[in-house]
Amino acid sequence: MRTSSSRPSSRHAARVSALVAIALCAFTPIAVSAAGAPSGSTPRGAVGDALRSWIDANGDAGVELEGVYLGEHDGVAAAYRAGGATRRDVGVFAASGGLDAGEAYVSVPWSLVLSAETVGARRPALGALLTQLRAEYGADEKSALMLALLHERFASPEDSPWRDYLAALPAPGDDDGFDATTRWSPASLRELRGSLALDDAIADQARVRAVHKGFTARVFEANHAGATKKTVQRLFPPRAATLAATEWAWSVVHSRASRVPGKGLAIVPLADMINDADAVELEARARARGKEKGVSETDFEKDFVVYDATHDRAAVYAKRDYRAGEEVTERYGDWSDADTLLSAGYVRGVRDGVSEADGEVSVSCVAVSLGASPELSPEPERAREDARAADALKDHGFEVPWRACLSPAMRGSRDAKRVAKWASIVAENNPEEDANATTAALSGEEKDAERRAGGARGGGVLLRALDRRLALYPTSLEHDEDALRMYREQLERAVLRTRELEEAEEGDENEKDEKVAEARRSLVVARRAALATALRAREKRALAATRASLAGDAGGDIFAWADAASPTRFRNSGHENSENSDSKDEL
């Protein structure tokens, strides 16, 4: 999985009682109030109360929500949801006075940012242990932050300055609190068949177990110099040394931590409540900056949580003006749809649980494993060809197989040129279609013709790779959309059933608890199936659109596709002499 410059969370439901909201957060939310609310306010309920307590307790230290408030979402179930309020997904919204571009709307003193550094400074024994581990095993920011979380959650629940904040998060061992794939059952994971996200999810689950095994051997049960076993147990009591606790810390770090420039990996309370920006928000920012639609996402990566050295604080600044009640979101970074599901348990931009509005195609890239040749074969001659292509690819710095992330929006980018380089190397090492060995002696016109032929061969390589990738899915796009409608109906029934059981005042309490637990399990299963199906559908659209852009206006020419040029422009200008040639080093 690719790392991101900033990785907060957008899934903020807490306990099982919030599962109605969790089940519906796969769908595009709407703000609860177009008029906004007072600056700094928080929603009713356990999550809002815990956050309110943390803000009030640290207001004098400099914790601020300025021009915004923490609010809740209503999902697509709003029309049929009845009865008392349930805790919903939390987001950040512009307050009643609106929010101005450039305003620091979240501010947290650095001493109250949750990091290995700040926790270690407050807990000298823990700080010494983390220093020792770093000296023995090397720097590992994620593991150090996980250990800091485990200590504050389990060893210091009463005196931790983050006690109220941690109370607003999903509880350890609560299978409903996180929808990241590390907590998915094998049955839920099977819904990801066809997507490389399945391999990544299985690898992540194994990785969490490996991290827990490492913690046990190196921390929880190790004999540390200068630290008795009793000291280590005070730092990490038995309840902190369980696999469930490690899974909890992993989920929190992956879904809520931000990489703050100049400071490293940290969890910034309140900033982690800001949801991920969608395409509509990015377009709004582009317009605000006077840029055209389709502005590079990398323009926003550096702008999320920053360290303000003047005031020694973490701060988030508004990127544009927001109307009262409008949700304020931030771009987390260069995450694909698979990345958001794996790390934070959501799929960006899915609307109504069925498909994107107006047939919109996700511009998110889709992972494709590219081998050494367009087709693998047990035949000795083809095996030798594969080996020759693999050697040539390795000589040019490619891994074999190579995982590329393809997108219909990548044409003309350096990534597209890298893909074209891969395809051309594979094509050149196919003796049936080998390039002319005497290219150097050809005339300019003959070189251009040979170059076009190479582009067609490379385009054929990539087209076959895309076809094989699409053939891996066990379902069609139409089947996925039908399945999403079915899962939505299941979610609706499970929501209503859960509410009925929770509000029932008569009957045996033990029997009621069992029925409520079963209804909640149904919610979890249906939501995760919907998320996996939504991911499959989006990946298919993106792959099909990438294929169409190569086979259509690029005429099957890999070089024209990579340059975002038409075959006509390519033929008339010649690839080597076309404009912006300095950016074509990959070709």
C-alpha positions as CSV (number, residue, x, y, z in Angstrom):
1,M,0.0,0.0,0.0
2,R,1.3,3.4,-0.8
3,T,2.0,5.8,2.1
4,S,0.5,9.2,2.2
5,S,1.7,12.5,3.3
6,S,-1.3,12.7,5.6
7,R,-3.6,9.9,6.7
8,P,-6.4,10.9,9.1
9,S,-9.7,9.0,9.3
10,S,-13.2,9.5,7.9
11,R,-14.8,6.7,9.9
12,H,-15.7,8.1,13.3
13,A,-18.5,5.9,14.6
14,A,-17.6,4.5,18.0
15,R,-19.5,1.7,19.6
16,V,-22.0,-0.8,18.5
17,S,-24.9,1.5,19.3
18,A,-23.6,3.7,16.5
19,L,-23.8,0.9,13.9
20,V,-26.8,2.4,12.2
21,A,-24.5,5.2,11.1
22,I,-21.6,3.0,10.4
23,A,-23.7,0.8,8.1
24,L,-24.8,3.8,6.1
25,C,-21.6,5.7,5.8
26,A,-20.7,3.9,2.6
27,F,-23.1,6.3,1.0
28,T,-22.6,10.0,0.4
29,P,-23.7,11.9,3.5
30,I,-25.5,15.2,3.7
31,A,-25.0,17.9,6.4
32,V,-27.5,17.9,9.2
33,S,-28.0,21.7,9.1
34,A,-27.6,24.1,6.2
35,A,-27.7,27.0,8.6
36,G,-24.7,25.8,10.6
37,A,-24.1,25.7,14.3
38,P,-22.1,27.8,16.8
39,S,-18.4,27.7,16.4
40,G,-16.8,25.0,18.6
41,S,-20.0,23.0,19.3
42,T,-20.1,19.2,19.3
43,P,-23.0,16.8,18.6
44,R,-25.1,15.2,21.3
45,G,-24.3,11.6,22.4
46,A,-21.4,9.7,23.8
47,V,-18.9,10.7,21.1
48,G,-19.8,14.4,21.1
49,D,-19.8,14.4,24.9
50,A,-16.4,12.9,25.1
51,L,-15.0,15.3,22.5
52,R,-16.6,18.2,24.3
53,S,-15.0,17.2,27.6
54,W,-11.6,17.0,25.9
55,I,-12.0,20.4,24.3
56,D,-13.2,22.1,27.5
57,A,-10.4,20.5,29.6
58,N,-7.7,21.8,27.2
59,G,-9.2,25.0,26.0
60,D,-6.9,27.1,28.2
61,A,-3.9,25.2,26.7
62,G,-4.9,26.3,23.2
63,V,-7.2,23.6,21.8
64,E,-9.5,25.4,19.4
65,L,-12.2,24.9,16.8
66,E,-12.5,28.3,15.2
67,G,-15.2,28.9,12.6
68,V,-16.3,25.3,12.6
69,Y,-18.2,22.8,14.6
70,L,-18.3,19.0,14.9
71,G,-21.5,17.7,13.5
72,E,-23.2,14.5,12.4
73,H,-24.2,13.1,9.0
74,D,-27.5,11.7,7.9
75,G,-27.1,8.9,5.4
76,V,-29.5,7.5,2.9
77,A,-31.5,6.0,5.7
78,A,-32.7,9.4,6.9
79,A,-36.0,9.0,5.1
80,Y,-37.0,5.8,6.9
81,R,-35.1,6.3,10.2
82,A,-37.6,6.9,13.0
83,G,-37.5,7.3,16.8
84,G,-34.7,8.6,19.0
85,A,-31.4,9.9,17.7
86,T,-28.5,7.5,17.1
87,R,-24.9,8.4,17.1
88,R,-23.8,9.0,13.5
89,D,-20.6,9.7,11.6
90,V,-18.9,12.8,12.8
91,G,-17.5,15.5,10.5
92,V,-16.3,19.1,10.6
93,F,-18.7,21.8,9.3
94,A,-18.5,25.6,8.8
95,A,-20.1,27.4,11.7
96,S,-23.0,29.8,11.5
97,G,-20.7,32.7,10.5
98,G,-19.0,30.7,7.7
99,L,-15.3,30.0,7.4
100,D,-12.8,32.1,5.5
101,A,-10.0,30.8,3.3
102,G,-6.7,30.8,5.2
103,E,-8.2,30.6,8.6
104,A,-6.8,28.0,11.1
105,Y,-10.0,26.2,12.0
106,V,-8.4,23.4,14.0
107,S,-5.6,24.2,16.5
108,V,-4.0,21.8,19.0
109,P,-0.8,22.5,21.0
110,W,1.9,20.2,20.0
111,S,2.1,18.8,23.6
112,L,-1.4,17.5,23.1
113,V,-0.7,15.9,19.8
114,L,-0.6,12.1,20.3
115,S,2.9,10.9,19.1
116,A,5.7,8.7,20.4
117,E,7.6,11.9,21.1
118,T,4.9,13.7,23.2
119,V,3.8,10.5,25.1
120,G,7.4,9.6,25.8
121,A,8.0,13.1,27.2
122,R,5.1,12.7,29.6
123,R,6.0,9.1,30.5
124,P,9.8,8.9,31.1
125,A,9.8,5.1,31.6
126,L,8.0,4.6,28.3
127,G,10.2,7.2,26.6
128,A,13.3,5.3,27.8
129,L,11.9,2.0,26.5
130,L,11.0,3.5,23.1
131,T,14.6,4.9,22.9
132,Q,16.0,1.4,23.7
133,L,13.8,-0.3,21.1
134,R,14.9,2.2,18.5
135,A,18.6,1.6,19.3
136,E,18.1,-2.2,19.2
137,Y,15.7,-2.6,16.2
138,G,15.9,0.7,14.3
139,A,13.4,3.5,13.9
140,D,9.8,2.4,13.3
141,E,7.4,5.3,13.7
142,K,4.3,3.3,13.3
143,S,5.2,0.7,16.0
144,A,6.3,3.4,18.4
145,L,3.0,5.3,17.9
146,M,1.1,2.1,18.4
147,L,2.9,1.4,21.7
148,A,2.3,4.9,22.9
149,L,-1.4,4.4,22.1
150,L,-1.5,1.1,24.0
151,H,0.1,2.7,27.0
152,E,-2.3,5.7,27.1
153,R,-5.4,3.6,26.5
154,F,-4.6,0.7,28.9
155,A,-1.9,1.7,31.4
156,S,-3.0,5.3,32.1
157,P,-6.7,5.5,31.4
158,E,-7.4,7.8,34.3
159,D,-4.5,10.3,34.2
160,S,-4.0,10.4,30.4
161,P,-4.4,13.9,28.9
162,W,-6.0,12.1,26.0
163,R,-8.5,10.1,28.1
164,D,-11.7,11.8,26.8
165,Y,-10.4,11.9,23.3
166,L,-9.7,8.2,23.3
167,A,-13.2,7.6,24.8
168,A,-14.6,9.0,21.6
169,L,-12.9,6.4,19.5
170,P,-14.1,2.8,18.8
171,A,-13.4,0.6,21.7
172,P,-10.7,-2.2,21.6
173,G,-12.2,-5.5,20.6
174,D,-15.3,-3.7,19.1
175,D,-15.6,-5.4,15.7
176,D,-18.2,-2.8,14.6
177,G,-16.0,0.2,15.3
178,F,-13.7,-0.2,12.4
179,D,-14.4,-1.2,8.8
180,A,-10.8,-1.4,7.7
181,T,-10.2,-4.9,6.2
182,T,-7.8,-6.0,9.0
183,R,-11.0,-6.9,11.0
184,W,-12.9,-8.5,8.2
185,S,-13.9,-12.2,8.3
186,P,-12.8,-14.6,5.6
187,A,-16.4,-14.5,4.3
188,S,-16.3,-10.7,4.0
189,L,-12.9,-10.8,2.4
190,R,-14.2,-13.2,-0.3
191,E,-16.3,-10.3,-1.6
192,L,-13.1,-8.7,-2.8
193,R,-12.3,-11.5,-5.3
194,G,-10.9,-10.1,-8.5
195,S,-9.3,-7.0,-6.8
196,L,-5.7,-7.0,-5.8
197,A,-7.1,-5.4,-2.6
198,L,-7.9,-9.0,-1.5
199,D,-4.2,-9.9,-1.5
200,D,-3.3,-6.7,0.3
201,A,-6.1,-7.3,2.9
202,I,-4.9,-10.8,3.6
203,A,-1.3,-9.5,3.9
204,D,-2.4,-6.8,6.3
205,Q,-4.1,-9.3,8.6
206,A,-0.9,-11.4,8.6
207,R,1.1,-8.2,9.2
208,V,-0.9,-7.3,12.2
209,R,-0.4,-10.7,13.7
210,A,3.3,-10.4,13.0
211,V,3.5,-7.0,14.7
212,H,1.7,-8.4,17.7
213,K,4.2,-11.3,17.8
214,G,7.0,-8.9,17.7
215,F,5.6,-6.7,20.4
216,T,5.2,-9.8,22.6
217,A,8.7,-11.0,22.1
218,R,10.4,-7.6,22.2
219,V,8.3,-5.6,24.6
220,F,5.6,-7.4,26.6
221,E,7.6,-10.4,27.6
222,A,11.2,-9.2,27.0
223,N,13.8,-8.6,29.6
224,H,14.8,-5.0,29.1
225,A,18.0,-3.5,30.5
226,G,17.1,-1.2,33.4
227,A,13.5,-2.3,33.4
228,T,12.1,-5.1,35.5
229,K,9.2,-7.2,34.3
230,K,7.0,-5.4,36.8
231,T,7.9,-2.1,35.2
232,V,7.1,-3.4,31.7
233,Q,3.8,-4.7,33.0
234,R,3.0,-1.3,34.4
235,L,3.7,0.2,31.0
236,F,1.7,-2.5,29.2
237,P,-0.7,-4.4,31.5
238,P,-2.1,-7.7,30.4
239,R,-5.1,-6.2,28.6
240,A,-2.7,-4.1,26.5
241,A,-0.7,-7.2,25.5
242,T,-3.5,-8.9,23.6
243,L,-4.0,-9.4,19.9
244,A,-7.2,-7.4,20.1
245,A,-5.4,-4.4,21.6
246,T,-2.7,-4.5,18.9
247,E,-5.4,-4.7,16.2
248,W,-7.1,-1.7,17.8
249,A,-3.9,0.3,17.9
250,W,-3.1,-0.7,14.3
251,S,-6.6,0.4,13.1
252,V,-6.3,3.8,14.9
253,V,-2.9,4.6,13.5
254,H,-3.8,3.6,10.0
255,S,-7.1,5.4,9.9
256,R,-6.3,8.5,12.0
257,A,-2.6,9.3,12.0
258,S,-1.2,12.1,9.9
259,R,2.4,12.6,8.7
260,V,3.0,16.2,9.9
261,P,5.9,17.8,7.9
262,G,8.9,18.3,10.1
263,K,7.4,16.3,12.9
264,G,6.6,12.8,11.6
265,L,3.7,10.5,12.3
266,A,1.2,11.7,14.8
267,I,-2.5,11.6,15.7
268,V,-3.9,15.2,16.0
269,P,-7.2,15.1,18.0
270,L,-10.1,16.9,16.3
271,A,-8.1,17.0,13.0
272,D,-8.8,13.3,12.6
273,M,-12.5,14.1,12.6
274,I,-12.1,15.9,9.2
275,N,-13.4,13.8,6.4
276,D,-11.8,13.0,3.1
277,A,-12.4,15.5,0.2
278,D,-14.3,14.1,-2.8
279,A,-14.1,15.2,-6.4
280,V,-16.7,17.9,-5.9
281,E,-14.6,19.5,-3.2
282,L,-11.4,19.3,-5.3
283,E,-13.2,21.0,-8.1
284,A,-14.4,23.7,-5.8
285,R,-10.9,24.3,-4.6
286,A,-9.6,24.4,-8.1
287,R,-12.2,27.1,-9.0
288,A,-11.2,29.0,-5.8
289,R,-7.6,29.0,-7.0
290,G,-8.5,30.0,-10.5
291,K,-7.5,26.6,-11.9
292,E,-9.2,24.3,-14.3
293,K,-11.1,21.1,-13.5
294,G,-8.8,18.2,-13.1
295,V,-6.1,20.0,-11.1
296,S,-3.5,17.6,-9.7
297,E,-4.3,16.1,-6.3
298,T,-0.7,16.5,-5.3
299,D,-1.4,20.3,-5.0
300,F,-3.4,19.5,-1.8
301,E,-1.3,16.8,-0.1
302,K,1.0,19.2,1.6
303,D,-1.8,21.4,2.9
304,F,-3.5,19.1,5.5
305,V,-2.1,19.2,9.1
306,V,0.9,21.4,9.5
307,Y,3.2,22.3,12.3
308,D,3.1,26.0,13.3
309,A,6.5,26.6,14.9
310,T,5.5,30.2,16.0
311,H,2.8,28.9,18.3
312,D,4.2,25.3,18.7
313,R,0.9,23.8,17.6
314,A,-0.6,21.6,14.9
315,A,-3.0,23.5,12.7
316,V,-5.3,22.9,9.8
317,Y,-6.0,25.9,7.5
318,A,-9.1,26.4,5.3
319,K,-8.3,26.0,1.6
320,R,-11.3,28.1,0.5
321,D,-14.3,30.0,1.8
322,Y,-17.1,27.8,3.2
323,R,-20.7,28.7,3.6
324,A,-22.4,28.1,7.0
325,G,-23.3,24.4,7.4
326,E,-21.0,23.3,4.5
327,E,-18.8,20.4,5.4
328,V,-15.1,21.2,5.5
329,T,-13.0,18.3,4.1
330,E,-9.3,17.7,3.4
331,R,-7.5,15.7,0.8
332,Y,-5.8,12.9,2.6
333,G,-3.2,12.3,-0.1
334,D,-2.6,10.0,-3.1
335,W,-4.8,7.1,-1.9
336,S,-6.5,4.8,-4.3
337,D,-10.0,3.5,-3.5
338,A,-8.4,0.2,-2.4
339,D,-6.1,2.2,0.0
340,T,-9.1,4.0,1.6
341,L,-10.9,0.7,2.1
342,L,-7.8,-1.2,3.5
343,S,-6.8,1.6,5.9
344,A,-10.0,3.4,6.9
345,G,-12.9,1.2,5.8
346,Y,-14.6,3.4,3.2
347,V,-14.8,3.9,-0.6
348,R,-14.5,7.5,-1.7
349,G,-17.3,9.0,-3.7
350,V,-19.9,6.1,-3.8
351,R,-23.4,7.6,-4.0
352,D,-26.6,5.9,-2.9
353,G,-24.7,2.6,-2.6
354,V,-25.3,1.8,-6.3
355,S,-23.1,3.8,-8.6
356,E,-21.5,7.2,-9.1
357,A,-23.8,10.0,-10.1
358,D,-24.2,10.6,-13.9
359,G,-22.0,7.7,-14.8
360,E,-18.9,9.4,-13.2
361,V,-15.8,7.2,-13.5
362,S,-13.4,7.2,-10.6
363,V,-10.0,8.8,-11.4
364,S,-8.5,6.7,-8.6
365,C,-5.9,4.4,-9.8
366,V,-6.4,0.6,-9.8
367,A,-3.5,-1.8,-9.0
368,V,-2.6,-4.1,-11.8
369,S,0.1,-6.8,-11.5
370,L,2.1,-6.7,-14.7
371,G,4.3,-9.7,-15.5
372,A,7.3,-10.0,-17.8
373,S,5.2,-10.9,-20.9
374,P,1.7,-10.4,-22.1
375,E,1.0,-14.1,-21.7
376,L,2.6,-16.8,-19.6
377,S,3.2,-20.1,-21.2
378,P,4.6,-23.5,-20.0
379,E,6.3,-23.9,-23.4
380,P,10.1,-23.8,-23.1
381,E,10.6,-21.2,-25.9
382,R,8.0,-18.8,-24.3
383,A,9.6,-19.4,-20.9
384,R,12.9,-18.3,-22.3
385,E,11.2,-15.2,-23.8
386,D,9.7,-14.4,-20.4
387,A,13.1,-14.7,-18.8
388,R,14.6,-12.4,-21.4
389,A,11.9,-9.8,-20.9
390,A,12.2,-10.1,-17.2
391,D,16.0,-9.5,-17.4
392,A,15.4,-6.5,-19.6
393,L,12.8,-5.0,-17.3
394,K,15.1,-5.5,-14.3
395,D,17.9,-3.7,-16.2
396,H,15.6,-0.7,-16.5
397,G,14.7,-0.7,-12.8
398,F,11.4,-2.6,-12.9
399,E,10.4,-5.3,-10.4
400,V,9.1,-8.5,-11.9
401,P,6.1,-8.8,-11.6
402,W,5.6,-5.1,-11.4
403,R,2.5,-3.6,-9.7
404,A,1.3,-0.5,-11.5
405,C,-1.6,1.7,-10.6
406,L,-3.6,2.6,-13.7
407,S,-6.2,5.3,-14.0
408,P,-8.1,6.9,-16.9
409,A,-6.8,10.2,-15.7
410,M,-3.1,9.2,-15.8
411,R,-2.5,9.9,-19.5
412,G,0.3,12.5,-20.0
413,S,1.7,11.9,-16.6
414,R,5.1,10.5,-15.6
415,D,3.3,7.3,-14.3
416,A,1.8,6.8,-17.8
417,K,5.2,7.1,-19.4
418,R,6.6,4.5,-16.9
419,V,3.8,2.1,-17.9
420,A,4.6,2.8,-21.6
421,K,8.2,2.0,-20.9
422,W,7.3,-1.3,-19.3
423,A,5.0,-2.2,-22.3
424,S,7.6,-1.3,-24.9
425,I,10.3,-3.4,-23.2
426,V,8.0,-6.4,-23.1
427,A,7.0,-5.9,-26.7
428,E,10.6,-5.5,-27.8
429,N,11.5,-8.8,-26.2
430,N,8.9,-10.8,-28.1
431,P,10.8,-12.3,-31.1
432,E,7.7,-12.7,-33.1
433,E,7.2,-8.9,-33.1
434,D,10.8,-7.8,-32.4
435,A,11.8,-4.3,-33.2
436,N,14.0,-3.8,-36.3
437,A,17.6,-4.3,-35.2
438,T,18.8,-1.9,-37.8
439,T,16.7,1.1,-36.5
440,A,19.8,3.2,-36.2
441,A,20.4,3.0,-40.0
442,L,16.8,3.9,-40.9
443,S,15.8,7.2,-42.4
444,G,13.8,9.6,-40.3
445,E,10.5,8.6,-42.0
446,E,11.4,4.9,-41.5
447,K,12.2,5.5,-37.8
448,D,8.9,7.2,-37.3
449,A,7.1,4.2,-38.9
450,E,9.1,1.8,-36.7
451,R,8.3,3.9,-33.7
452,R,4.6,3.8,-34.5
453,A,4.8,0.0,-34.9
454,G,6.5,-0.2,-31.5
455,G,3.8,1.9,-30.0
456,A,1.2,-0.5,-31.4
457,R,3.0,-3.5,-30.1
458,G,3.3,-1.9,-26.6
459,G,-0.3,-0.9,-26.7
460,G,-1.3,-4.5,-27.5
461,V,0.7,-5.6,-24.5
462,L,-1.1,-3.3,-22.1
463,L,-4.5,-4.0,-23.7
464,R,-4.0,-7.7,-23.0
465,A,-2.9,-7.0,-19.5
466,L,-6.1,-5.0,-18.9
467,D,-8.3,-7.7,-20.4
468,R,-6.7,-10.3,-18.1
469,R,-7.2,-8.0,-15.1
470,L,-10.8,-7.5,-15.9
471,A,-11.3,-11.2,-16.4
472,L,-10.2,-11.9,-12.8
473,Y,-13.5,-10.5,-11.4
474,P,-16.1,-13.2,-10.8
475,T,-19.0,-10.8,-11.5
476,S,-20.1,-8.4,-14.1
477,L,-20.6,-4.7,-13.5
478,E,-24.4,-5.2,-13.8
479,H,-24.2,-7.9,-11.3
480,D,-22.4,-5.7,-8.9
481,E,-24.9,-2.9,-9.2
482,D,-27.7,-5.4,-8.6
483,A,-25.9,-6.7,-5.5
484,L,-25.4,-3.2,-4.1
485,R,-29.2,-2.6,-4.3
486,M,-29.7,-5.9,-2.5
487,Y,-27.1,-5.0,0.2
488,R,-28.8,-1.6,0.7
489,E,-32.1,-3.4,1.3
490,Q,-30.4,-5.7,3.8
491,L,-28.9,-2.7,5.5
492,E,-32.3,-1.0,5.8
493,R,-33.9,-4.1,7.2
494,A,-31.0,-4.6,9.7
495,V,-31.2,-0.9,10.8
496,L,-34.9,-1.1,11.5
497,R,-34.6,-4.5,13.2
498,T,-31.8,-3.2,15.4
499,R,-33.8,-0.2,16.4
500,E,-36.9,-2.1,17.2
501,L,-34.9,-4.5,19.4
502,E,-33.0,-1.8,21.2
503,E,-36.2,0.2,22.0
504,A,-38.3,-2.8,23.1
505,E,-39.1,-2.5,26.8
506,E,-40.5,-5.9,27.4
507,G,-39.2,-9.5,27.2
508,D,-36.2,-11.4,28.6
509,E,-33.1,-9.2,28.6
510,N,-30.7,-12.0,27.8
511,E,-32.8,-13.0,24.8
512,K,-33.1,-9.4,23.7
513,D,-29.3,-8.9,23.9
514,E,-28.7,-12.0,21.8
515,K,-31.2,-10.7,19.1
516,V,-29.6,-7.2,19.2
517,A,-26.2,-8.7,18.7
518,E,-27.4,-10.8,15.8
519,A,-29.0,-7.8,14.1
520,R,-25.8,-5.8,14.6
521,R,-23.7,-8.6,13.0
522,S,-26.1,-8.5,10.1
523,L,-25.3,-4.8,9.7
524,V,-21.6,-5.4,9.7
525,V,-21.8,-8.2,7.2
526,A,-24.0,-6.2,4.8
527,R,-22.0,-3.1,5.1
528,R,-18.7,-4.8,4.4
529,A,-20.2,-6.7,1.4
530,A,-21.5,-3.4,0.1
531,L,-18.1,-1.8,0.5
532,A,-16.3,-4.6,-1.3
533,T,-18.9,-4.6,-4.1
534,A,-18.6,-0.9,-4.5
535,L,-14.8,-1.2,-4.8
536,R,-15.1,-3.9,-7.4
537,A,-17.5,-1.8,-9.5
538,R,-15.4,1.3,-9.3
539,E,-12.3,-0.6,-10.3
540,K,-14.0,-2.2,-13.3
541,R,-15.2,1.2,-14.5
542,A,-11.7,2.7,-14.1
543,L,-10.0,-0.2,-15.9
544,A,-12.5,-0.2,-18.7
545,A,-12.1,3.6,-19.1
546,T,-8.3,3.2,-19.2
547,R,-8.7,0.5,-21.8
548,A,-11.0,2.7,-23.9
549,S,-8.6,5.7,-23.7
550,L,-5.8,3.4,-25.1
551,A,-7.8,1.6,-27.7
552,G,-9.9,4.7,-28.7
553,D,-8.5,8.1,-29.1
554,A,-4.9,6.8,-28.7
555,G,-5.5,4.3,-31.5
556,G,-3.9,1.5,-29.5
557,D,-0.5,3.3,-29.5
558,I,1.2,3.1,-26.1
559,F,3.3,6.2,-26.8
560,A,0.4,8.3,-28.0
561,W,-1.5,7.1,-24.9
562,A,1.3,8.0,-22.5
563,D,1.7,11.4,-24.1
564,A,-2.1,12.1,-24.1
565,A,-1.6,12.7,-27.8
566,S,-3.7,11.5,-30.7
567,P,-2.0,9.1,-33.2
568,T,-2.3,11.9,-35.8
569,R,-0.4,14.4,-33.7
570,F,2.1,11.7,-33.0
571,R,2.6,10.9,-36.7
572,N,2.8,14.5,-37.8
573,S,5.2,15.7,-35.2
574,G,7.3,12.6,-34.5
575,H,7.6,11.5,-30.9
576,E,11.2,12.5,-30.2
577,N,10.6,16.1,-31.5
578,S,7.2,16.8,-30.0
579,E,6.7,19.6,-27.6
580,N,7.7,19.2,-23.9
581,S,10.1,16.5,-25.0
582,D,12.1,17.1,-21.8
583,S,9.4,15.4,-19.8
584,K,9.5,12.2,-21.9
585,D,12.6,10.6,-20.4
586,E,10.6,7.5,-19.5
587,L,10.0,6.7,-23.1
